[in-house]
Amino acid sequence: MRFFPTSVQDGIEFAAELFRRAKRAVVLTGAGISTPSGIPDFRSEGTGLWSRDEPMEVASLTTFRTNPEKFYAWFRPLASQIFDAKPNRAHFALAQLEQAGHIRSVATQNIDMLHQKAGSKKVIELHGTSATLSCTQCFHQWESSPYLKPFVEKGEIPHCPNCGAVLKPDVILFGEQLPQKAWFEAQRDSRACDLMVVAGSSLEVMPVAGLPMQALDRGAHLVIINNTPTYLDVRADSVLRGDVAEIIPAIAEQVTHG
């Protein structure tokens, strides 16, 4: 059994009580929930993807349109990590809470599909998904799995079987709008929730970082679980500093057996 400092343990018990009382809980997850699964985040000092690369140069829609080879050269190591990654205890704990009726939906900034692999059913993918690719010419959509292995292993850039044009992963690049359906669903659930839990997000990327404010403005409780401070810590009912892969399972255990 994992032992936490008293302040963290108190926060875990408080968060569990909020979950038990909530009727419409929503969880917002960021890159920090997937780092224990071996997928790097974007902003951590020294290890984050943007500490090594300029995002607008490698991961923008303009770069993809003008130089897809440059984008794919940058994307290949990340695709490999996503290909090999498995859900961690935090993903499984959230799926368990959803199955028990304590979570209405999980809105995620991640593209790794680890929530779905862990068993979560209502996942809103705000920054797109690596599960599919779309043709840049005929716009046909394809499952990514047949293309992922040869791309990761040999660097083969995927092309459309219909017309031969380059396929683009259905992930949101810089300069690209969020998926409209996902964004509307996330706003609807945020405005209707009575508890929002932010897990592994620094809340620095708009407009997604504004979703907790939409929940707060309508009277919802807010719990933040993250290694670093966020702009909403002062508004949260509880802020838990630490490893989400340890804290979220501890909360789930308290909810179901506490």
Rosetta blueprint (number, residue, H / E / L):
1 M L
2 R L
3 F L
4 F L
5 P L
6 T H
7 S H
8 V H
9 Q H
10 D H
11 G H
12 I H
13 E H
14 F H
15 A H
16 A H
17 E H
18 L H
19 F H
20 R H
21 R H
22 A L
23 K L
24 R L
25 A E
26 V E
27 V E
28 L E
29 T E
30 G L
31 A H
32 G H
33 I H
34 S L
35 T H
36 P H
37 S H
38 G L
39 I L
40 P L
41 D L
42 F L
43 R L
44 S L
45 E L
46 G L
47 T L
48 G L
49 L H
50 W H
51 S H
52 R L
53 D L
54 E L
55 P H
56 M H
57 E H
58 V H
59 A L
60 S E
61 L H
62 T H
63 T H
64 F H
65 R H
66 T H
67 N L
68 P H
69 E H
70 K H
71 F H
72 Y H
73 A H
74 W H
75 F H
76 R H
77 P H
78 L H
79 A H
80 S H
81 Q H
82 I H
83 F H
84 D H
85 A L
86 K L
87 P L
88 N L
89 R H
90 A H
91 H H
92 F H
93 A H
94 L H
95 A H
96 Q H
97 L H
98 E H
99 Q H
100 A L
101 G L
102 H L
103 I L
104 R L
105 S E
106 V E
107 A E
108 T E
109 Q L
110 N L
111 I L
112 D L
113 M L
114 L H
115 H H
116 Q H
117 K H
118 A H
119 G L
120 S L
121 K L
122 K L
123 V E
124 I E
125 E E
126 L L
127 H L
128 G E
129 T E
130 S E
131 A E
132 T E
133 L E
134 S E
135 C E
136 T L
137 Q L
138 C L
139 F L
140 H L
141 Q E
142 W E
143 E E
144 S L
145 S H
146 P H
147 Y H
148 L H
149 K H
150 P H
151 F H
152 V H
153 E H
154 K H
155 G L
156 E L
157 I L
158 P L
159 H E
160 C L
161 P L
162 N L
163 C L
164 G L
165 A L
166 V E
167 L E
168 K E
169 P E
170 D E
171 V E
172 I L
173 L L
174 F E
175 G L
176 E L
177 Q L
178 L L
179 P L
180 Q H
181 K H
182 A H
183 W H
184 F H
185 E H
186 A H
187 Q H
188 R H
189 D H
190 S H
191 R H
192 A H
193 C L
194 D L
195 L E
196 M E
197 V E
198 V E
199 A E
200 G L
201 S L
202 S L
203 L L
204 E L
205 V L
206 M L
207 P L
208 V H
209 A H
210 G H
211 L H
212 P H
213 M H
214 Q H
215 A H
216 L H
217 D L
218 R L
219 G L
220 A L
221 H E
222 L E
223 V E
224 I E
225 I E
226 N L
227 N L
228 T L
229 P L
230 T L
231 Y L
232 L L
233 D H
234 V H
235 R H
236 A L
237 D L
238 S E
239 V E
240 L E
241 R L
242 G L
243 D L
244 V H
245 A H
246 E H
247 I H
248 I H
249 P H
250 A H
251 I H
252 A H
253 E H
254 Q H
255 V H
256 T H
257 H H
258 G L
